[in-house]
Amino acid sequence: MKSDRFTDAQIMGVIRQAEGGVSVPDLCREHGISNATFYRWRAKYGGMDASMISQMKALEEENRRLKRMYADLSMQTDILKEALGKK
């Protein structure tokens, strides 16, 4: 998986600058990001504080782990059904 170029604190700083009145094109040029990246960040992180972001990241990680567990169990079930069906 690709590592992030910006930390959560940096992303929050960029969003706060925009809320403070700095124009979006100027912010994007200053930080080397595209307009689409800024608006994606604002949609995802807008209105959050640092604790909410860390909580969201923890929930996303738990969700990934649970999806992986479900996929493993589903695969095992399919293998067992195949083995029992052939007998």
Kinemage of the C-alpha trace (Angstrom):
@kinemage 1
@onewidth
@group {chain A} dominant
@subgroup {mainchain}
@vectorlist {calphas} color= white
{ca met a 1} P 0.000 0.000 0.000
{ca lys a 2} L 1.197 3.482 -0.842
{ca ser a 3} L 2.463 5.537 2.079
{ca asp a 4} L 0.919 8.941 2.645
{ca arg a 5} L 2.897 11.992 1.687
{ca phe a 6} L 1.115 14.224 4.188
{ca thr a 7} L 0.407 13.524 7.838
{ca asp a 8} L -3.017 14.027 9.354
{ca ala a 9} L -1.791 17.165 11.110
{ca gln a 10} L -0.557 18.633 7.810
{ca ile a 11} L -3.864 17.874 6.101
{ca met a 12} L -5.757 19.528 8.952
{ca gly a 13} L -3.443 22.550 8.657
{ca val a 14} L -4.189 22.927 4.951
{ca ile a 15} L -7.935 22.679 5.564
{ca arg a 16} L -7.736 25.252 8.382
{ca gln a 17} L -5.823 27.642 6.114
{ca ala a 18} L -8.613 27.375 3.547
{ca glu a 19} L -11.214 28.000 6.232
{ca gly a 20} L -9.165 31.036 7.286
{ca gly a 21} L -9.641 32.651 3.900
{ca val a 22} L -6.631 31.592 1.808
{ca ser a 23} L -7.717 30.764 -1.738
{ca val a 24} L -7.714 27.109 -2.738
{ca pro a 25} L -5.511 27.517 -5.850
{ca asp a 26} L -2.884 29.333 -3.768
{ca leu a 27} L -2.952 26.609 -1.120
{ca cys a 28} L -2.643 23.888 -3.725
{ca arg a 29} L 0.331 25.593 -5.349
{ca glu a 30} L 2.000 26.210 -1.994
{ca his a 31} L 1.667 22.605 -0.813
{ca gly a 32} L 2.119 20.910 -4.182
{ca ile a 33} L -1.286 19.240 -4.334
{ca ser a 34} L -4.041 19.256 -6.924
{ca asn a 35} L -7.410 20.915 -6.465
{ca ala a 36} L -9.032 17.470 -6.527
{ca thr a 37} L -6.816 16.316 -3.664
{ca phe a 38} L -7.747 19.343 -1.583
{ca tyr a 39} L -11.475 18.860 -2.139
{ca arg a 40} L -11.178 15.119 -1.393
{ca trp a 41} L -9.402 15.961 1.876
{ca arg a 42} L -12.052 18.549 2.742
{ca ala a 43} L -14.844 16.059 2.058
{ca lys a 44} L -13.155 13.392 4.168
{ca tyr a 45} L -11.639 15.418 7.019
{ca gly a 46} L -13.683 18.645 7.046
{ca gly a 47} L -15.111 19.415 10.474
{ca met a 48} L -12.938 16.876 12.280
{ca asp a 49} L -10.305 17.410 14.920
{ca ala a 50} L -7.161 15.323 15.468
{ca ser a 51} L -8.775 12.868 17.894
{ca met a 52} L -11.621 12.160 15.470
{ca ile a 53} L -9.147 11.476 12.660
{ca ser a 54} L -7.167 8.987 14.756
{ca gln a 55} L -10.415 7.280 15.775
{ca met a 56} L -11.498 7.094 12.125
{ca lys a 57} L -8.148 5.552 11.135
{ca ala a 58} L -8.490 2.932 13.887
{ca leu a 59} L -11.989 2.039 12.694
{ca glu a 60} L -10.784 1.757 9.095
{ca glu a 61} L -7.990 -0.595 10.196
{ca glu a 62} L -10.436 -2.735 12.181
{ca asn a 63} L -12.770 -2.831 9.176
{ca arg a 64} L -9.903 -4.042 6.941
{ca arg a 65} L -9.045 -6.747 9.460
{ca leu a 66} L -12.659 -7.930 9.699
{ca lys a 67} L -13.061 -8.001 5.910
{ca arg a 68} L -9.906 -10.109 5.630
{ca met a 69} L -11.222 -12.502 8.316
{ca tyr a 70} L -14.550 -12.805 6.490
{ca ala a 71} L -12.805 -13.531 3.190
{ca asp a 72} L -10.680 -16.258 4.801
{ca leu a 73} L -13.689 -17.912 6.435
{ca ser a 74} L -15.703 -17.684 3.233
{ca met a 75} L -12.895 -19.338 1.287
{ca gln a 76} L -12.617 -22.113 3.877
{ca thr a 77} L -16.369 -22.711 3.692
{ca asp a 78} L -16.241 -22.960 -0.099
{ca ile a 79} L -13.359 -25.449 0.095
{ca leu a 80} L -15.243 -27.598 2.618
{ca lys a 81} L -18.402 -27.556 0.498
{ca glu a 82} L -16.375 -28.600 -2.540
{ca ala a 83} L -14.683 -31.432 -0.631
{ca leu a 84} L -17.967 -32.743 0.772
{ca gly a 85} L -19.717 -32.469 -2.575
{ca lys a 86} L -17.173 -34.648 -4.357
{ca lys a 87} L -17.557 -37.607 -1.978
